Amino acid sequence: MDIKKLLAIAAALTIAAVALVLGIKKSNDMPIVAIVSYGPIPPMEASIIGIKKQLADQGFNEGQTVRYEIKDICFDHALIPQMVASLKNSKPAVMVLMATPIAQFAKGKINDIPLVYNVITDPVDAGLIKDRNKSDGNVTGSSDMQDLGALLTFVQTILPQAKTVGLLYMTSDSNDLTLVNMMRSAVASVGMSVIAIPVDQVRDIPIRMQELKGKADLIYVGASGLQSALPIIASESQKMNIPMFNMEEQAVRDGLALASFGVNYESVGKNAGKLVAELLNGADIKNVAPVYPSLQDHQCFVNKKLAEKFGIKIPKNVTIVE
């Protein structure tokens, strides 16, 4: 090989090496958005998609102008310290905390990184902020607070004779306790009642649900760690011939729930994404107010096969899942 060819190869290798170094430097210069979620369940996954879409819409494209570090605790509270510490060590520009216990832990341990809670019903009750419309210290976020009054109106169009809502809740989750209080207030306003059944462990669900037999006209599963146990809840509710309503559509598509009425979790994620974008653009978190879903962020679905099984006429203005 002559000297010219050797020089040309050397030059090409040098250019490639420089490009690689510059690429690595560019990647390291990108702001990191760290996300830690409760587990791989549809609401969490849809919300993460919403965050990424919203950030992309605002010029933060994954791998080009922003990087993501994403972990979940696989529904194991014991993993929260490890996952939060791991993400903190990546030195993110913003941390997104998806689930009440995760956000509560991070708030108590991290004060030098902007924290954005997400998929949390009542951040005030959870102790994350003091005023529902103001950030608190280094914390702001996006709530998934359901309009339960609108949910019950929807229920009455499908089950006009329904009087009693069965509601399971995890005793260890403040999000669930908030849901119980909200449901008690909502049913009172429409002349209904609620039977709230506490659950300490997922394995207790089949036994605990027997308390609803012959008493509840429907079972509602809201934004809760119990979403991971939907197949169990659905199986038991169908054995008791009690229709199940879920806050999220995937359970309807999977044939687990008769119907769903709730916030669109991609929209909840987009709301969080707007807050993250503000922070990445240099906004002071003191001026980044928490956000809540609007009625337009809600949607409803009905499973056709289950409606036929329960002898229910499907109303207009809902999305029918075949």
N, C-alpha and C positions, 0 to 999 in steps of 0.2 A: 504494500500500500504506500503510495507516494506521500510526501510531506504535506501537500495541499489537502488531501483527503483527511489525513490525521488531524490537521488544524481545524478543518470543517467539523469533524466529529467532536473534537474538544470544545469548539465554540458552541455547538448544539447542546452538548452536555452541560456546559456552564450556564447557558440560557435556561435550560430545563431546571437546573438546581436553584438558580435565582428565583425562577417562577414559583418553584415549590416552597422556598423559604418565604417569599412574599405572600403566597397563598396561606401558609400556616400563620404568618403574622396577621394577615387580614382576618382569618378565622378567630384568632385569639383576641383581636380587637373588637369583635362583635359583642354587644351586650347579651348577657344570658338571662333568659326568663326561666326560672326554676318552678316546676309544678309538682306538688305532691298530693296524691288523691287517696281516697279510701280504698279503692279497688276497681277492677275492670268491670264495671256495671254500666248499662246504657246511659244513665244520666251523666255520669262522670265523663264517659268517653265522648258523648255529644257536646258537653260543655268545653272540653279541650279542643275539639274541632272548631267550635265557635270562637274560642280565644284566638286560635291560629288564623282563622279566616278574617276576623276583625283586624288583627295586627297587619295581615297582608294587605288589606284594603287601605290601611293607613301608612303603607310604605315599609313595613317591617316584614321582609320576606325571609322565610326559614332558609338558613344556609347562605344567605347573601348579606342581610343586614341585621339578622338576629339569630341566636342559637337557643335551643330548648334543652333543658335537662329535666326529664320527667321520670318520676318514681311513684309507686303506690305501696301501701302497707298491707295489701292483700287481706283486709278486714281484721288485721291483728294489731290491737292497740299497743302491744309490747314493742312493735317495730317503729313506732312514731319517733322516739328520740334518735334512733339510728338514721332513719330516712331524712329527717329534718337537718341533722348535723351534716350528713353527706352532701345535701344540696347547698347548705350554707358554705361549706368548704369550696364549692365551685365558684364562689364570689359572684352570685347573680346580681343583676341590676334591680330585679324585682322577684319576689317569691309569691306564688299563687298557692293558696292553701284550701284544699277541697275536702271539707268535712269538719264538723265542729271540734272534735277532740284534737285534730291536727292543728287547726287554727289556734285553739286555746293554748296548746303546748308551745307553739312558735311565738305567740304573743308574749309568753312568760320568759322566753329564752333569747329572743332576737330583738334588738332595738336599733340596729344600725343599717337595716335593709328595709325598704318599703315592702309591707306585707298586704297582699290583696286576698281577702277571703272570698270563697266562691261556693255555690251550692250549699248555702247555709240559710236556714229559714229566718230566724230572728237574731241578728247579731248583738242586739242589746241584751236580750235574755241570756245569750251565750257569754256575755261579759267581754265581747270583743271591742265594742264601742259603747259610749255612754248616751249619745244622742243619735237617734236613727238616721238623721240627715247630716251628720258631721263625722269626719274621720277622727280617730283618737290616737294621738302619738304617731306611730309609724304604721297605723292600720286603717285601711278602708276596704271596700269590697262590693260584691254583687250578690244580692239575696235571691233565693228561689221561692220567696214567700207566695204561697198559693192564694187565690181568691176562693176561699172555701164557700162563701155565699153563692158564688156563681156555680161552683161544683154541685152544691145541693139542688140548685135550680135545675141543673142538667140531669141530676139523678131523678128528680121528680117527673121530668119529661119521659124518662125511660121506665121508671118504676113508680107510677103515680100513687100506689098504695103504700109505699115504703114509709115507715115511721121510725125505725131504729137502725142506726149505723153501728156496725161492729168495727172497732179500731184496735189493732195491736200496736204496742209501742215498747221500744227497748228502754229498760229502766236506767241504763248507763249512759244514755244519749240525751243531752239537753235539747237537741233538735226535736226529738220525739216528744219530750215533755211539753215543749212549746206547741207542737201539733195537737196534742190532747186538749190543751187549754183553748186553742183557736177553734177546734172542732166543737167543743162544748158551747162556746159562744155562738158559733155559726148555726148549730142545730136549734138552739133556743129561738133564734130569730125567724125560723121557718116552721116552727111547731113540731120539730122532730126531737129525738133523743139519741144519746150515744152510750154504748157499752165499751169502755176502754179496758183492754186486757193487757196487763204488764207481762213482759217477757224478759227473763234474765239471760237465758241462753237459747240459741237457735234450736237446739235439740228439744227444747221444751214446747215448741210451737204446736205440734199435734195435740198434746194434752191440754194446753192452755186454750186452744181454739174450741174445745168441747163446751166451754162456757157460753159460746155464741149459738149453739145448736138450739133451734126452735125459738130463739129470741131476736136475732138480728135479721133484718131484711136484706142487708148487703154488707160486704166487708170492704173497707177502704184501706189501701196501703199508700202512705204518703212518702215524702222525702225522708228516708230512714235507712239505717243499716240493714233493716229487714228486707230491703230490695234484693239483697243477695239470696234471700230465702223464698223468693216468689214461687218457685216450683212447688215447694212444700205447702205454702199457704194456699196456692191454687188447688192442689190436690185435695187438701182437707175441705176447702170451701165447696168444691164440686161434690164431694162425698155427702156433705150436709145440704146440698142443693141451695146454696146461698151464692148469688152472683158476686163476683169480686170486681171492684173498681180500683184502678191504679192511677197514680199521678203522671205516668209516662207511657207513651204509646207502644213501646217495644213489647210490653207484656200482652197487649192486645194483638199485635202482629204474630206473637208466638203462641197464641191460643190459650194463654194463661188467664187473662182478665177479660170480662165481658166488655168493659169500656174503660176509657181513660179520659180524664179532664185535668189539665194542668199546664204548667208553663212549658214552653218549648225550651229544652235544655241547651240547645245550640244558641238560642237567643240569650239565655242566662250567661253563657260563655262569651257571647259577643259583648254583652254589657261589661263583663270583667275585662275583656280585651280593650275596650275603650279606656278604662281606667289605667291599664298597663301601658297603653300607648301614651297617655298623658304623662305618666311617670318617666317613661323612656325619653320623652321629648323635653324633660327637665322640669316638669311641674313640681311644686312643693306639695307633698302629700297632705299638708294641712288644708290645701285648697281643692283637694280631690274628694268630692263628696260621695258617700255610698249610693248605690242605685238599687232599685227594686223593679220587678216585672210590672208591665202595664197589662191591662186586660187584653190588649192586642197580642201580647206574648203568649196567651193561653190557646190551647187547641183541644179538640175532642175527637175520639175515635171509638168505633163500636165493631166488635167481632161478629160477623154475620152468622157463623155456625153456632156460636154460643147464644146469640140472641134467639135463634130458632129453637135451641135446646130448652131455653128458659121460657119460650113462648112470648117473647117480647117484640113489640112493634118498634122498628127503628125510626126515630124522628128525622125530620129534614135537617139540613144544615150541619150534618156530621159527616166525617170521613168513614166510609164503610170498608172494613178489612175483610176480604173474602176468605 
